[in-house]
């Protein structure tokens, strides 16, 4: 039986996905490109000292991080299987569908360790809490990275994804900042 916090997160996740989808469906291709360019301009200062930036390939209505990724080595999540931990491999070559259906580098791409990580999200709040897809992959990866080196985590979002407050569990990794096309929130 789900706990109240899990139920609340599931309800928030469902409602936030619907709001995000409605927002994105209302954008023209030109409006979307302009908003993603504005997001990139706000995110670039976080990459000033980055040696390797972890990112993601957007799914569905997620905001595209690609315009942000011009300054450092780019690493993307990689999974050998659905039960595997998230690792990062160098982007830039061909991508293939991974075990979750998301695009990832080929298995022979070099592994890397990001010092800055762009994190996808379903919703975030003004304190740096986020709700993701619900499987905890980014939280576990970020916890493992932070255990061995300082790692800056920046959530990328449409403005409609920012809520005042979200429930957070003990295993949730707080974001250092959340960047939208119109604002930058720091925790």
Secondary structure, DSSP 4 states (H G I P E B T S, - for coil): ---HHHHHHHHHHHHHHHHHHHHHHTS-HHHHHHHHHHHHHHHGGGGTT-SEEEE----TTPPP-GGG-SSSEEEEEE-SSTTSPPEEEE-SS-EEE-TTS-EEE-TTSPB---SEEEE--SEEETTS-EE-SSS-HHHHHHHHHHHHS--EEEEE--GGGEES-----TTPPPPSEEE-SS-EEE-
